[in-house]
Amino acid sequence: MAGNITFTMIKPDAVEANNIGPILAMINKAGFRILAMKYMRLTKEQAGNFYAVHKERPFYGELTEYMSSGPIVAAVLAKDNAVADYRKLIGATDPTKADEGTIRKLFAKSIAANAVHGSDSDENAAIESNFFFSHLERY
């Protein structure tokens, strides 16, 4: 059974380009409800902890550097079939391969600066949401 929450981050490139509002509007229009949201800047250590699953990959250092380079918007989103529906809304990691009208097609600059993060499974949605938000911060 598919879960009803997913986690997203609007990444530093999209925040710097003033795309928070348009991205949130697309999320709302797609029927997601925001359960929790915060605007913050990750330290390199926090980014490293969040992306620890990629620690052995060659892009890990670049990823943590990038994710700590500017503010992000973290959010827990709710909707039936949340993970799959959000993955469809954001599009492929490579914006040149993303479907028209997806968040990454519209706002991403590159594979690395791809505007948003989206959980890839119900299990990771729970882990990622818990990384940023206590249950007292969710509405």
Order of alpha helices (4+ residues) and beta strands (2+ residues): beta-alpha-alpha-beta-alpha-alpha-beta-alpha-alpha-beta-alpha
